[in-house]
Amino acid sequence: MSHTIRVRILNREFSLVVNPEDEQLMQDVASYVDERTQAFREAHPEQPEVTAALITAVAIAEELFIERGRRERLEERLEAELGELSDSLSAALAAAS
């Protein structure tokens, strides 16, 4: 059953509804978002909070897209290698018969 947790981002508290097994993950995610947003604010104190939040969101989304691309390329490479290994094993088994 889901419950509410409190997280702090840019010195503001937010309530999040999470499943108990996801509580620590969401605390970690909120902490990461807060760290990144605070770093942006320190580097660009002239920018409003909403700008800091949006630029940080875009930067984190970019990280996600890059990692997804890496994972997809890795999966494709693994599938190709597994196909080659399967073909080699089939050939070896056929030769042994």
N, C-alpha and C positions, 0 to 999 in steps of 0.2 A: 504494500500500500504506500502511495506517495505521501510525502510530507514536505513542509516548508523549511528552507534554510535561509540564512541571511548571509549575504556576501557584501564586501565593500570594494567599490571601484570609484576612483577619483574622490575619495573621502565622502562618498554617499553610500548609504545602505540600500540594498535591493533584496527583495524576497524572490526566491526561486522555488518552484515546486519540483521535487526530484524523487526518484525511487531511492530507497535506502541504500541499495548497492551502488548507486551513482553519486552518493553524497560527497565522498572524498574527491572523485574526479571533478565534479562541478566546483568544489572549493579550489582545486588546483587550477582549473580553467579560469575562474574568476580572478585568482591571484595573478596568473599570467597576463590576463587582459589589463588588470590594474597596473602591473609593472610596466608593460609596454606603453600604456596610455600616460602614465606618470613620466616615463622617459621622454615621450614626445613633448609633453607639457614643459619639462625642464629645458629641452632643446629649443622650444618655440613658445616661450611664455606669452608672447603677444597674441597667440591664437586662442580663440574662444574654446571652451570645453567641448562644445558640440563638434567643432572642427577636429580637435584632438581625438575625440571618440571615433569619428568617421574615418579619419586617416589611419588610425590604428586598426580599425575593422578591416579596411581595404588591405593593409599590410599583412594582417593575419590571414585574410582570405587568400592573398597571393602565396603565402607560405603553404597553405593547404593545397592550392592548385599545383604548386611545384612538387610537393610531396606525393600527391596523387599521380602526377605524371611519372615520377620516378618509380612508384610502386607498379604502375601499369607496364612500364618498360621492363622492369624486373620480372613481372609475371609473364610477359611475353617471352622473354629470354629463357625463363625456367621451363615454360611450356615447350619451346623449341628444343631445349636440351633434353627434356623428358621424352619428346617424340623421337629424337635421335637415339637415345638410350634404349627406348622400346624397340626401335627398328634393329639396332645392333643385337639386342637380346633375342629377338625373333629370328634373326639370321643365324646367330650362334646355336640356338635350339634346333633350327632346321638342319644345320650342318651336322649336329651331333646325332640326329635321328637316323 
